Amino acid sequence: MEVATGALGTLIPKLGQLLLDEYNLQKGVKKDIKFLSRELESMHAALRSVGEVPREELKEQVKIWARDVRELSYHMEDIVDTFLVRVKGPKPPSKRSAKSFLKKMMGIVTKAKTRHEIGQEIKDIKERVKEVAERRDRYKVDAIKPGKILVDPRITALYTKATDLVGIDEAREELITRLTKGDDMSAQQQRVVSIVGFGGLGKTTLAKAVYDQLRVQFDCTAFVSVSQNPDLNKLLKNMLYELDKQKHANIHSTMLEEKHLIDLAREFLENKRYLIVIDDIWDIKPWGILQCSLLENSLKSIIITTTRILDVAEQIGGCYKLKPLSHESSKKLFHGRIFGSEGKCPGQYFEVSEKILKKCGGVPLAIITTSSLLANKSGDIKEWNDVCGSIGFGLASNPSMDSMRKILLLSYYDLPSHLKACLLYLTIFPEDYKIEKERLILRWIAEDFVHCEDESQSLFELGESYFNELLNRSLIQVADKHYFNDNIIVSCRVHDMVLELICSLSREESFVTTVLGDSRQSMPSSGSTVRRLSLQNTTWPKLEMSKLRSVTIFSLTITNMMPSLSCCHLLRVLDLEDCNLKEHPSLRFVVNLFHLRYLSLAGTGYSGELPVEVVKLQFLETLRLRGTEIEELPSSIVGLTQLMFLSVGDRTSLPNGLRYLASLESLVVERLESACIAEELGHLTQLRTLGVKLTRDKEGGWDENMCTALVGSLGKLHKIQYLLVCSNYVALNLDGSVESLGNLSYLYIDTTTSLPTWIRPAILLHLSFLEIMVVQVRREDIQILGRLQALRYLYLRVSGDTQVLERFMGSPDSFPCAIKCRFYNLSMLPSTFPPGAMPRLEDFRFCIELEDFSRGEFTADDLALGHLPSLRNVEVGLCGEENVSQEVVAKVKEKLRHEADGHPNHPSLYVSAEILYQ
């Protein structure tokens, strides 16, 4: 129902748009549109009520009515969008000529015809709407009682506890004992354990906990996931890459067959003690292939597998049946997520908590999803009782998929309609797929799922809040984070249990049609149309495609099947990311997809041209071209005035005229080779994200004015929040007058001659992340950085040999918000920062010039750590170890160990030779 609700939500404003004078519709047509708007608003209200009731509680005629409203709203939106496309169309040529005059006159005639056609179509739709409205009244849809739904607005910090290892200690130690201690089998023999249990019980979590604790004892390790529909070739490559990322860095780009990969793995493992986890095995056949690669070498290697199927676990061997959480651990997890700790649970909630936990049956996922639902309902005991009563009883005695579905549905029905659509949209992606956050949000925007009423907030920022809300509710999980800043989420995954749920809901709502490599497909329900298509390791299916809005293709070499897309005139999203387009000669068919809003060729290796006629795509918002071999963008691209997000790779040159892309909010350019282009960036005043890589031109020359032009442009970008400047480690002079970066929160500069003059506390009020490499650091640079009041993450590197600053004392109020500070090739001792400085610092990385200690310029007291109260991790790089006695080295290491052991937090300590950055 939420799909129909969302479709109507986007349609009603568009009908209002048609009433504007600029479209010059006849009075009778405008009257019909006003009637439709009123009727659809009533249907929208009814659908919202229907959508808040569990589907299984609705009568069949109500479900059919909702389906018809959904299809009707889609049809109407297609008509309106087609009208807008035809009326707006591509920009007319500016050149005055007889030919252009003729084109203009033909355009006027065509638009008049289009207005007449939409008038007739509106009349036809009006009759259909009347009929649907009569059935609404007949079925008394408006009288359906919605359940009480409250959105859980808890902040991110609450939900970081979703990954806490609660109640896992006993199982982890039991498994480690089984794997490492002797029983009657040979002490040198390979050991295998297979963890079995139903979805959501914590099999992967347990396997990862054992893996993390044991991995230091092995020569090489790997953790790979199989999934329900495994690609064995990719799986073997993933395993080889995990075992040795350096040796097998390019393994994924090879065309090796399974037998060759198995031989490679056996050869690599021959004389190594290895620890390998193979997660989520659904069938014994993939295990049989993988087992061939896991050579038995009598070095006490360990293999851990996880599966939901007992028969598979028994055939693998070493079956370990994972038990649900104990009652005490369940309480700890449940109350901790809601109240912070078990001790803070008010007495009136004890009884209902016990009932809820009994129904959750010790299943971590059930406990997490239920506690997320209740997190904002701690003030009303009645709502707790209502939730308790809604949970199916089956889980209490016999945990099953059906019971888990009921528990997960509680969180699903608690979502507002726009988040339900965003969640169902994830069914486009394959199982266990890492879904890039930016890619997902941009696609949501293209599908009209994101509606922004506050002009101060961008569509992407609002979409990001949708993403965070799904994350907070434990409906999606973090897959990858930023390498240095844990607060930046790069990609997500969908838990298997949640994916099974939303796939079934998507089928019921005819939301996404999925075709898998084994010809299985998730087809729309009867009476529905295919509108979103996901092809996963398969060829083009035989489907009616005239109404397609979205096409996503995974892992295909695309050749002859692509021209068939030319008939998909309503297509909004075409995502070919990471498909193989190297052999595809042309994408000319794309220029006729006038509704297109999102086009991604990223990672395809496409080497053809982007057609000049791409300017016809006047509604295009996102164009992703990184990872292609396109040499140059056509000059016509500057006519795409609606383009908001553009990314191009290091093989692609930009045309002049970028200033006309006035709607751009995000621009990533890996080949900036002229001052002219750098100057034009200053005209893109809507930019919030800018990533540029300054490069030499095709003849190998370097435009010396690029830096000056770039800095001049930065001074005009008042909305910029994320800025990345790269130069392939060529030192840049980025000094200049910049006063406009008050919104900047993230800054990355790979190499600069010195700290840019515009990095100042008075200018960068919101800068929280800074990564920079400089040729020379001055004492006052450290003092300036220390006064950046919002700075939380600092990554400062010096190019070349380690630089030693003369002794100085920083301010006691420096780095007030810093959580991580890492200094490379810069001798920066803890004594530089007096008590009071760095009060929140948890992760501290610095280096020591040992010769200074040998000469007595620094003493052991300079290594004191006790005045940094929040320390959790300390890393120290030792410089010049070959130039001093081992006695000096030993004394320094001993002092560092003493300081770490004596610190109240007992931070971890890692000491190594310093790495030089040239």
CORBEL-V810181 format. One record per residue. RES is the residue in one small letter. PHI is phi in degrees with one decimal (none if undefined). PSI is psi in degrees with one decimal (NA if undefined). Layout:
((RES/PHI/PSI) (RES/PHI/PSI))
//
This chain:
((m/none/-33.0) (e/-65.6/-24.9) (v/-67.1/-44.6) (a/-64.0/-40.0) (t/-60.1/-46.1) (g/-64.8/-39.5) (a/-63.1/-43.1) (l/-66.3/-37.0) (g/-59.3/-32.8) (t/-87.1/-26.9) (l/-73.8/-43.1) (i/-58.3/-46.3) (p/-62.3/-32.2) (k/-68.6/-36.1) (l/-63.1/-40.1) (g/-61.5/-34.4) (q/-64.6/-34.1) (l/-65.9/-20.6) (l/-77.9/-8.9) (l/-65.4/147.2) (d/-61.3/-28.5) (e/-62.6/-19.6) (y/-92.3/-11.0) (n/53.6/45.8) (l/-84.3/153.2) (q/-66.8/157.0) (k/-59.9/-40.6) (g/-63.3/-38.1) (v/-67.1/-42.4) (k/-62.0/-36.8) (k/-64.1/-41.9) (d/-64.3/-38.2) (i/-64.3/-41.3) (k/-62.8/-39.1) (f/-62.0/-45.9) (l/-61.3/-41.3) (s/-61.7/-44.5) (r/-64.1/-44.1) (e/-64.4/-43.3) (l/-68.5/-32.4) (e/-62.9/-38.6) (s/-66.5/-42.2) (m/-64.6/-38.5) (h/-60.8/-43.3) (a/-63.9/-41.9) (a/-64.5/-41.1) (l/-65.4/-35.1) (r/-61.5/-40.6) (s/-66.7/-41.9) (v/-63.8/-40.2) (g/-66.3/-19.6) (e/-89.1/-1.0) (v/-104.0/132.3) (p/-51.3/136.0) (r/-56.4/-37.8) (e/-67.8/-13.8) (e/-92.2/-4.6) (l/-88.9/147.9) (k/-72.7/154.3) (e/-61.8/-38.3) (q/-67.5/-28.9) (v/-70.5/-40.0) (k/-61.3/-42.4) (i/-65.2/-42.0) (w/-59.5/-45.1) (a/-63.5/-38.9) (r/-62.8/-42.4) (d/-66.8/-37.4) (v/-64.4/-40.7) (r/-60.3/-49.2) (e/-66.4/-36.2) (l/-66.3/-42.0) (s/-67.4/-38.3) (y/-61.3/-44.7) (h/-62.5/-43.9) (m/-64.3/-40.8) (e/-65.6/-37.0) (d/-61.3/-40.6) (i/-65.0/-47.1) (v/-64.0/-45.0) (d/-62.2/-41.5) (t/-63.0/-40.6) (f/-61.4/-47.3) (l/-62.7/-39.3) (v/-63.3/-44.5) (r/-70.1/-37.5) (v/-73.3/-42.9) (k/-75.5/-58.2) (g/58.0/-178.7) (p/-68.5/157.8) (k/-61.6/135.1) (p/-69.4/153.4) (p/-65.5/142.6) (s/-83.1/-19.0) (k/-74.2/127.1) (r/-84.1/123.6) (s/-161.5/168.5) (a/-61.4/-37.9) (k/-64.9/-44.5) (s/-68.3/-33.2) (f/-64.4/-42.1) (l/-63.0/-42.3) (k/-61.3/-39.4) (k/-65.2/-44.1) (m/-64.6/-39.8) (m/-63.9/-37.6) (g/-62.6/-39.3) (i/-63.9/-44.4) (v/-62.9/-43.8) (t/-61.9/-41.7) (k/-67.8/-35.7) (a/-63.1/-42.6) (k/-63.6/-39.5) (t/-62.9/-40.6) (r/-63.8/-38.6) (h/-65.5/-41.7) (e/-64.5/-42.6) (i/-68.7/-31.1) (g/-60.5/-43.5) (q/-67.0/-41.5) (e/-66.1/-35.1) (i/-63.6/-39.7) (k/-62.9/-43.1) (d/-63.2/-42.8) (i/-63.1/-37.5) (k/-56.3/-42.1) (e/-65.4/-40.1) (r/-66.0/-39.1) (v/-64.9/-40.3) (k/-58.8/-43.8) (e/-64.3/-43.0) (v/-65.9/-37.7) (a/-64.6/-38.4) (e/-63.5/-40.2) (r/-67.6/-33.6) (r/-58.9/-45.5) (d/-68.1/-35.9) (r/-66.8/-39.5) (y/-87.7/-1.8) (k/53.4/46.3) (v/-60.9/-36.9) (d/-62.8/-21.0) (a/-86.7/-2.7) (i/-65.6/129.6) (k/-84.5/116.5) (p/-77.3/149.3) (g/-75.4/164.6) (k/-78.6/119.4) (i/-122.5/126.6) (l/-120.7/130.7) (v/-76.2/135.1) (d/-85.8/105.3) (p/-98.3/20.6) (r/-57.9/145.1) (i/-73.1/163.3) (t/-55.7/-36.8) (a/-57.5/-33.8) (l/-63.0/-39.4) (y/-88.8/-3.7) (t/-64.2/-17.6) (k/-76.2/-5.4) (a/-61.8/-24.8) (t/-101.2/4.0) (d/-62.0/141.3) (l/-87.2/78.4) (v/-88.8/127.2) (g/72.7/17.3) (i/-99.6/-11.0) (d/-56.8/-47.0) (e/-63.5/-46.9) (a/-65.0/-39.7) (r/-62.5/-46.9) (e/-66.7/-36.1) (e/-63.7/-42.7) (l/-67.7/-42.4) (i/-62.2/-40.5) (t/-62.1/-44.6) (r/-62.3/-35.9) (l/-83.6/-26.5) (t/-112.4/-24.0) (k/-91.7/157.9) (g/-77.9/141.0) (d/-126.0/-146.0) (d/-80.9/0.1) (m/-91.1/159.6) (s/-56.5/139.9) (a/-66.0/-21.7) (q/-95.0/-5.7) (q/-75.8/149.2) (q/-61.3/137.1) (r/-116.0/137.2) (v/-127.4/135.8) (v/-134.0/138.1) (s/-120.4/112.4) (i/-84.7/125.3) (v/-123.7/143.4) (g/173.7/164.1) (f/-75.7/166.5) (g/-58.7/135.7) (g/90.7/-1.1) (l/-81.3/-18.6) (g/108.5/25.8) (k/-63.1/-48.8) (t/-64.1/-40.3) (t/-60.6/-43.8) (l/-66.3/-45.0) (a/-60.3/-40.8) (k/-67.9/-36.6) (a/-65.3/-42.0) (v/-66.0/-43.9) (y/-58.2/-47.3) (d/-64.1/-34.7) (q/-77.6/-30.8) (l/-97.0/-17.7) (r/-60.4/-29.3) (v/-66.5/-16.1) (q/-87.4/0.4) (f/-119.2/156.3) (d/-71.0/-34.8) (c/-153.7/153.1) (t/-141.9/158.5) (a/-154.3/145.3) (f/-132.1/108.8) (v/-127.5/151.9) (s/-112.3/136.8) (v/-89.1/-52.9) (s/75.4/175.8) (q/-73.9/-33.0) (n/-123.1/77.1) (p/-74.3/144.1) (d/-99.0/99.0) (l/-63.5/-34.6) (n/-61.7/-48.4) (k/-64.8/-37.8) (l/-62.9/-44.6) (l/-64.7/-38.4) (k/-66.2/-40.7) (n/-60.4/-41.7) (m/-65.4/-45.2) (l/-61.3/-40.8) (y/-64.9/-41.9) (e/-64.9/-37.0) (l/-66.3/-37.7) (d/-154.4/94.9) (k/-66.8/-27.0) (q/-78.0/-48.9) (k/-66.3/-36.8) (h/-109.2/35.0) (a/-60.6/-33.0) (n/-107.9/16.9) (i/-60.7/-33.4) (h/-72.3/-18.0) (s/-91.3/-0.8) (t/-85.5/163.5) (m/-110.1/29.6) (l/-67.8/144.2) (e/-84.7/167.9) (e/-56.3/-42.6) (k/-61.3/-41.2) (h/-66.2/-39.3) (l/-66.8/-38.8) (i/-63.2/-43.5) (d/-62.6/-40.0) (l/-60.7/-45.1) (a/-64.0/-44.7) (r/-62.0/-42.2) (e/-63.6/-41.9) (f/-67.0/-38.0) (l/-85.7/-3.6) (e/-53.9/-44.1) (n/-118.3/29.1) (k/-123.9/143.5) (r/-87.7/120.4) (y/-124.4/154.8) (l/-125.0/118.4) (i/-130.6/130.2) (v/-108.1/127.1) (i/-115.0/105.7) (d/-95.7/139.5) (d/66.1/60.4) (i/-88.5/125.6) (w/-102.8/-17.0) (d/-146.6/151.3) (i/-74.2/-22.1) (k/-63.3/-48.4) (p/-59.2/-36.9) (w/-61.7/-39.7) (g/-59.3/-40.4) (i/-68.1/-47.4) (l/-64.0/-37.1) (q/-61.0/-32.6) (c/-61.9/-29.7) (s/-84.9/-14.5) (l/-94.9/84.2) (l/-61.9/132.9) (e/-84.0/111.6) (n/-121.5/12.9) (s/56.9/37.4) (l/-117.7/24.0) (k/61.1/40.2) (s/-73.2/160.0) (i/-130.5/136.4) (i/-124.1/129.0) (i/-119.9/130.9) (t/-123.4/157.6) (t/-129.8/146.7) (t/-158.4/157.3) (r/-91.0/-11.7) (i/-107.4/119.3) (l/-60.8/-40.5) (d/-61.1/-40.3) (v/-64.2/-44.6) (a/-61.6/-41.0) (e/-68.6/-34.9) (q/-72.3/-34.7) (i/-67.6/-41.2) (g/104.7/161.4) (g/63.8/38.4) (c/-60.8/126.5) (y/-124.3/109.1) (k/-82.6/112.4) (l/-73.1/130.0) (k/-90.9/153.6) (p/-62.7/164.3) (l/-60.4/146.5) (s/-65.4/165.9) (h/-63.0/-39.3) (e/-66.8/-42.5) (s/-66.9/-36.6) (s/-61.5/-43.8) (k/-63.6/-41.4) (k/-61.8/-44.9) (l/-67.1/-45.5) (f/-65.3/-53.3) (h/-71.7/-31.5) (g/-64.1/-37.7) (r/-73.9/-25.9) (i/-95.8/-46.2) (f/-111.2/-6.4) (g/100.9/-34.8) (s/-164.5/162.2) (e/-62.7/-35.1) (g/-67.1/-17.3) (k/-93.6/3.5) (c/-73.9/121.3) (p/-60.8/149.0) (g/-59.3/-33.8) (q/-68.2/-12.4) (y/-97.3/-3.4) (f/-59.6/-49.4) (e/-64.7/-49.0) (v/-68.9/-31.2) (s/-61.7/-43.1) (e/-61.0/-40.2) (k/-65.9/-43.3) (i/-64.3/-43.8) (l/-65.4/-33.9) (k/-64.1/-40.4) (k/-71.7/-30.8) (c/-72.2/-21.3) (g/61.3/27.2) (g/75.2/13.5) (v/-85.6/114.5) (p/-54.8/-43.1) (l/-64.3/-39.0) (a/-63.6/-41.8) (i/-66.1/-42.4) (i/-65.1/-46.8) (t/-66.9/-39.1) (t/-68.4/-41.5) (s/-67.3/-33.3) (s/-62.3/-40.0) (l/-63.8/-36.8) (l/-91.1/-5.4) (a/-59.2/-31.1) (n/-105.9/16.9) (k/-120.0/25.4) (s/-74.4/-3.3) (g/-98.9/-2.4) (d/-135.6/105.7) (i/-64.9/-28.5) (k/-64.2/-40.0) (e/-65.6/-35.1) (w/-63.1/-43.9) (n/-64.6/-36.8) (d/-63.8/-42.9) (v/-64.3/-43.8) (c/-58.9/-42.6) (g/-69.2/-21.1) (s/-83.5/-19.1) (i/-77.6/131.8) (g/-60.6/147.2) (f/-80.7/-14.5) (g/-60.2/-32.6) (l/-66.2/-27.0) (a/-64.8/-35.7) (s/-108.9/-32.3) (n/-145.5/87.3) (p/-54.7/133.2) (s/-147.7/168.7) (m/-63.1/-38.8) (d/-63.0/-41.6) (s/-67.3/-40.7) (m/-62.4/-38.1) (r/-57.9/-42.9) (k/-63.5/-38.9) (i/-68.2/-44.1) (l/-66.3/-32.8) (l/-63.4/-28.9) (l/-58.2/-46.2) (s/-69.7/-34.9) (y/-64.9/-48.1) (y/-69.8/-14.6) (d/-81.5/-7.8) (l/-78.8/144.7) (p/-67.0/160.4) (s/-59.7/-36.8) (h/-67.8/-32.0) (l/-76.6/-28.9) (k/-63.0/-44.3) (a/-63.6/-41.9) (c/-63.0/-38.2) (l/-69.5/-45.8) (l/-61.5/-28.3) (y/-63.4/-22.8) (l/-68.4/-14.1) (t/-69.7/-9.7) (i/-65.2/-31.5) (f/-90.1/146.7) (p/-65.2/164.4) (e/-61.0/139.0) (d/65.2/15.0) (y/-78.2/135.6) (k/-80.7/112.7) (i/-95.2/112.5) (e/-64.6/130.1) (k/-59.2/-48.0) (e/-61.8/-43.5) (r/-59.8/-44.4) (l/-63.9/-47.2) (i/-64.6/-41.7) (l/-63.9/-33.2) (r/-72.5/-39.5) (w/-55.2/-44.3) (i/-62.0/-44.7) (a/-63.3/-29.3) (e/-87.2/2.8) (d/66.6/30.0) (f/-83.8/-17.9) (v/-109.8/117.0) (h/-119.8/120.7) (c/-109.4/120.7) (e/-100.5/-23.3) (d/-91.7/112.3) (e/-66.2/-21.1) (s/-75.1/-12.8) (q/-109.8/132.3) (s/-79.1/161.8) (l/-60.2/-38.9) (f/-65.9/-41.8) (e/-62.0/-40.0) (l/-67.0/-42.4) (g/-60.9/-36.6) (e/-65.1/-34.9) (s/-68.1/-33.5) (y/-61.8/-46.5) (f/-58.7/-47.5) (n/-63.8/-34.2) (e/-67.8/-41.2) (l/-63.6/-37.1) (l/-65.9/-44.5) (n/-62.6/-32.6) (r/-85.3/6.4) (s/63.7/22.9) (l/-89.3/-18.5) (i/-131.2/161.9) (q/-125.1/150.3) (v/-68.3/130.6) (a/-102.3/-49.9) (d/-135.2/142.2) (k/-115.5/166.1) (h/-58.4/142.1) (y/-62.7/-21.7) (f/-123.1/-27.3) (n/-115.4/104.8) (d/-65.8/-14.8) (n/-80.8/-11.6) (i/-98.1/112.8) (i/-88.5/127.2) (v/-94.5/-41.3) (s/-150.5/164.5) (c/-132.9/166.7) (r/-129.5/163.0) (v/-109.5/126.3) (h/-59.3/143.9) (d/-52.3/-42.0) (m/-63.9/-43.0) (v/-68.0/-39.7) (l/-62.4/-42.1) (e/-60.6/-40.4) (l/-64.0/-53.0) (i/-71.7/-25.8) (c/-65.3/-41.7) (s/-67.0/-39.6) (l/-66.6/-38.5) (s/-63.1/-39.9) (r/-63.0/-43.8) (e/-62.2/-35.0) (e/-93.6/1.4) (s/51.2/43.8) (f/-84.2/-46.9) (v/-134.4/137.8) (t/-105.7/120.0) (t/-112.2/130.6) (v/-119.1/122.0) (l/-98.7/169.0) (g/-64.4/-23.7) (d/-94.5/22.6) (s/73.9/0.5) (r/-71.5/145.5) (q/-148.0/148.2) (s/-96.3/97.3) (m/-88.2/153.9) (p/-67.0/158.0) (s/-69.5/166.2) (s/-58.3/136.7) (g/84.3/3.3) (s/-111.8/165.6) (t/-115.8/147.4) (v/-74.8/117.8) (r/-119.8/-27.9) (r/-129.5/124.9) (l/-121.3/129.4) (s/-120.4/115.7) (l/-103.3/120.1) (q/-120.8/104.4) (n/55.6/47.8) (t/-148.0/174.0) (t/-94.5/173.7) (w/-66.1/127.7) (p/-82.6/164.9) (k/-91.6/91.7) (l/-136.4/154.2) (e/-73.9/119.1) (m/-116.1/6.5) (s/-65.3/-22.1) (k/-103.8/8.8) (l/-61.0/134.2) (r/-107.8/-23.2) (s/-146.4/132.8) (v/-130.0/125.6) (t/-128.1/129.3) (i/-123.4/132.5) (f/-116.8/133.2) (s/53.8/54.9) (l/-130.2/145.8) (t/-89.9/111.9) (i/-94.3/123.5) (t/-130.9/-98.4) (n/-73.0/-18.5) (m/-78.7/-14.1) (m/-64.7/-39.6) (p/-57.6/-22.9) (s/-63.7/-17.4) (l/-71.6/-16.6) (s/-63.4/-17.7) (c/-87.2/-3.6) (c/-89.4/71.7) (h/-67.9/-18.5) (l/-96.8/7.0) (l/-63.2/127.4) (r/-102.6/-34.3) (v/-126.0/123.6) (l/-126.3/107.2) (d/-118.2/105.7) (l/-109.9/19.4) (e/-52.3/130.3) (d/68.2/7.2) (c/-74.7/162.7) (n/-94.1/105.4) (l/-109.3/15.0) (k/-62.2/-31.2) (e/-96.6/1.7) (h/-87.9/120.5) (p/-74.9/-31.1) (s/-153.5/149.0) (l/-116.5/31.5) (r/-62.5/-28.5) (f/-60.3/-24.6) (v/-61.7/-32.0) (v/-67.9/-12.5) (n/-96.5/2.7) (l/-91.3/74.8) (f/-65.8/-19.6) (h/-86.4/-4.4) (l/-60.6/131.4) (r/-115.5/-25.8) (y/-135.0/123.1) (l/-133.3/120.3) (s/-124.4/121.7) (l/-113.9/15.2) (a/-58.5/134.2) (g/71.9/13.7) (t/-91.4/-17.1) (g/71.7/13.6) (y/-58.6/128.3) (s/-115.0/3.8) (g/-79.5/-167.5) (e/-95.7/151.3) (l/-84.0/121.2) (p/-58.3/144.6) (v/-59.2/-32.8) (e/-71.6/3.5) (v/-58.0/-20.1) (v/-62.3/-18.4) (k/-65.6/-20.0) (l/-83.1/71.0) (q/-72.4/-9.8) (f/-103.0/2.6) (l/-64.6/127.1) (e/-108.5/-33.7) (t/-129.4/130.8) (l/-134.5/112.1) (r/-112.5/115.6) (l/-126.7/10.2) (r/-67.3/142.4) (g/81.8/20.6) (t/-112.4/170.9) (e/-106.6/18.2) (i/-63.3/125.4) (e/-81.7/-33.7) (e/-154.3/137.8) (l/-80.5/142.5) (p/-67.5/149.3) (s/-63.1/-23.1) (s/-66.3/-15.6) (i/-63.1/-22.5) (v/-70.5/-6.8) (g/-85.6/-2.0) (l/-83.1/79.2) (t/-71.8/-14.0) (q/-93.4/-2.6) (l/-65.0/124.4) (m/-110.8/-26.6) (f/-135.3/117.7) (l/-133.4/129.3) (s/-136.2/131.5) (v/-131.6/152.2) (g/-89.2/-174.5) (d/-80.0/-1.6) (r/-96.4/-5.7) (t/-110.5/124.7) (s/-90.1/150.2) (l/-98.2/148.0) (p/-83.7/163.5) (n/-69.5/157.1) (g/100.8/9.9) (l/-55.4/-25.3) (r/-58.4/-22.4) (y/-79.7/-9.9) (l/-84.0/64.7) (a/-70.3/-14.9) (s/-89.8/-5.5) (l/-58.7/127.9) (e/-109.7/-23.2) (s/-140.3/126.5) (l/-136.4/122.5) (v/-121.7/116.4) (v/-125.5/116.8) (e/-96.2/10.0) (r/-149.0/82.1) (l/-104.2/111.0) (e/-125.1/9.1) (s/-145.8/148.1) (a/-66.4/-28.1) (c/-61.6/-46.8) (i/-66.6/-41.5) (a/-59.8/-37.3) (e/-68.1/-37.4) (e/-66.4/-24.3) (l/-57.6/-30.6) (g/-65.5/-15.6) (h/-87.9/-8.6) (l/-90.2/71.8) (t/-74.4/-7.3) (q/-90.8/-2.0) (l/-60.9/131.9) (r/-112.5/-26.6) (t/-128.9/129.7) (l/-137.5/121.5) (g/-125.1/121.1) (v/-131.3/144.4) (k/-119.7/113.3) (l/-77.1/127.7) (t/-133.8/168.1) (r/-77.5/157.0) (d/-76.9/-176.8) (k/-63.4/-27.1) (e/-88.6/1.9) (g/88.9/4.5) (g/-82.9/161.7) (w/-123.7/122.0) (d/-79.1/107.8) (e/-66.2/-17.2) (n/-89.9/-1.9) (m/-61.1/-45.6) (c/-62.0/-44.1) (t/-61.2/-44.2) (a/-65.9/-40.1) (l/-64.5/-47.1) (v/-62.6/-37.9) (g/-62.2/-38.6) (s/-67.5/-40.4) (l/-57.5/-32.1) (g/-67.2/-8.7) (k/-109.8/-4.4) (l/-97.0/84.2) (h/-73.1/-20.8) (k/-97.8/-1.8) (i/-63.0/132.1) (q/-116.7/-35.4) (y/-123.8/122.7) (l/-131.9/125.5) (l/-127.8/124.7) (v/-123.9/116.2) (c/-119.7/157.5) (s/-150.0/21.9) (n/55.0/38.0) (y/65.4/23.9) (v/-84.3/127.1) (a/-67.9/125.0) (l/-104.9/149.5) (n/-101.3/103.7) (l/-105.8/21.2) (d/-69.0/151.0) (g/160.9/176.9) (s/-93.8/112.1) (v/-132.9/119.3) (e/-121.1/6.6) (s/-107.2/9.0) (l/-95.4/35.0) (g/-65.8/-19.5) (n/-97.8/-1.8) (l/-66.8/126.1) (s/-116.9/-20.7) (y/-133.9/124.0) (l/-134.6/125.8) (y/-128.0/125.0) (i/-131.8/119.8) (d/-75.3/-37.5) (t/-153.5/129.7) (t/-142.1/154.4) (t/-64.4/-37.1) (s/-155.5/172.6) (l/-62.0/120.1) (p/-54.7/144.4) (t/-65.6/-18.6) (w/-89.9/-0.5) (i/-82.4/91.7) (r/-139.1/143.2) (p/-57.1/-34.6) (a/-71.2/-20.0) (i/-99.3/-48.0) (l/-93.8/73.1) (l/-72.9/-24.7) (h/-116.4/11.6) (l/-68.8/116.6) (s/-111.1/-17.0) (f/-133.5/128.0) (l/-139.0/120.9) (e/-124.2/124.0) (i/-152.3/144.0) (m/-119.0/128.8) (v/-122.6/155.8) (v/-76.6/-37.3) (q/-141.3/132.1) (v/-111.2/136.4) (r/-106.9/158.8) (r/-57.3/-41.3) (e/-67.9/-22.7) (d/-63.0/-43.7) (i/-63.3/-38.5) (q/-66.7/-39.1) (i/-63.3/-47.6) (l/-61.0/-36.3) (g/-65.7/-19.8) (r/-95.4/2.2) (l/-74.1/103.7) (q/-67.3/-26.3) (a/-98.8/-2.3) (l/-67.1/122.7) (r/-113.5/-29.7) (y/-129.9/120.8) (l/-126.4/127.4) (y/-129.5/97.9) (l/-114.2/123.1) (r/-122.3/147.0) (v/-108.6/131.9) (s/-77.4/133.2) (g/93.2/-149.3) (d/-67.7/157.1) (t/-60.2/132.2) (q/-100.0/134.7) (v/-109.9/118.4) (l/-81.8/144.8) (e/-62.5/150.8) (r/-57.6/131.2) (f/-152.9/162.8) (m/-114.1/123.0) (g/-73.8/175.7) (s/-78.2/144.4) (p/-67.8/-11.2) (d/-110.3/20.4) (s/-79.2/153.6) (f/48.9/57.2) (p/-67.4/-26.4) (c/-113.1/0.3) (a/-63.1/131.1) (i/-105.3/-40.8) (k/-127.5/128.2) (c/-131.2/124.0) (r/-130.8/122.3) (f/-115.4/123.6) (y/-117.3/137.2) (n/59.1/24.7) (l/-138.0/113.4) (s/-70.1/103.9) (m/-131.8/93.7) (l/-82.3/154.0) (p/-57.1/-30.3) (s/-66.4/-13.7) (t/-63.1/-27.7) (f/-109.2/110.8) (p/-74.6/169.6) (p/-53.1/136.0) (g/104.6/-30.0) (a/-78.8/153.6) (m/49.8/51.4) (p/-67.2/-21.7) (r/-107.1/4.0) (l/-64.2/122.6) (e/-107.6/-33.9) (d/-123.1/116.3) (f/-127.5/123.0) (r/-124.7/123.9) (f/-143.7/170.4) (c/-127.0/158.3) (i/-124.5/128.9) (e/-87.6/105.0) (l/-64.1/-28.6) (e/-63.4/-30.9) (d/-65.2/-35.9) (f/-72.2/-37.5) (s/-63.2/-35.8) (r/-84.5/-6.2) (g/83.9/9.4) (e/-70.9/-28.8) (f/-125.5/152.2) (t/-122.3/176.4) (a/-60.4/-29.4) (d/-63.0/-24.3) (d/-70.3/-10.2) (l/-99.0/7.0) (a/-60.9/139.7) (l/-119.1/-9.0) (g/-62.7/-21.9) (h/-84.8/1.6) (l/-106.0/91.8) (p/-69.3/-21.4) (s/-103.5/8.2) (l/-56.9/134.9) (r/-124.5/-25.9) (n/-145.4/131.2) (v/-127.8/130.5) (e/-128.1/132.6) (v/-127.7/129.3) (g/-101.4/128.3) (l/-98.5/127.1) (c/-110.7/140.6) (g/72.6/30.0) (e/-61.5/-30.3) (e/-74.0/-12.2) (n/-100.8/2.4) (v/-130.6/166.6) (s/-74.1/155.4) (q/-65.0/-23.2) (e/-64.5/-42.0) (v/-64.1/-43.9) (v/-59.9/-45.8) (a/-62.6/-40.4) (k/-64.8/-41.7) (v/-63.7/-46.5) (k/-64.1/-39.1) (e/-64.0/-41.5) (k/-65.1/-42.6) (l/-62.7/-42.6) (r/-63.8/-41.1) (h/-61.0/-43.5) (e/-66.0/-41.8) (a/-66.2/-44.2) (d/-66.3/-33.0) (g/-85.2/-9.9) (h/-71.4/140.8) (p/-56.1/-30.6) (n/-89.7/-6.8) (h/46.7/59.1) (p/-62.8/151.7) (s/-68.4/148.7) (l/-130.1/130.1) (y/-131.5/122.3) (v/-118.0/131.5) (s/-151.0/171.3) (a/-70.0/143.4) (e/-69.0/142.9) (i/-96.8/127.6) (l/-90.3/133.7) (y/-104.4/113.5) (q/-90.4/NA))
//
